[in-house]
């Protein structure tokens, strides 16, 4: 008796591959609205006062005006400087100055901007 011939096994049919779905394009996020800066307090007005430059510190033997300016930048309250030249370095004088107020009837003085702007 001849041996039964096995039936051929059909090759598997590949399942169709679905086309890729494109990723959705995200909507642009609106930029946040900046918070407005708070209104600074008004600058002070000093009645019966006038401004002047007061000497805060005097430094001797400063060789150049540039060095004087640099030294005064480290002095608290200094906004200006003056430097006196002399042939002898020992007689050269640097003076660091700041704005001061002195009494003067019927005058008012003060800064143009409040301190928070500096």
Buried (B, 14 or more C-beta within 10 A) or exposed (E): EEEEEEEEEEEEEEEEEEEEEEEEEEEEEEEEEEEEEEEEEEEEEBEEBBBEBEEBBEBEEBEEBEBBBEBBEEBEEBBBBBBEEEEEEEEBBBBBBBBBBEEEEEBEBBBEEBEEEE
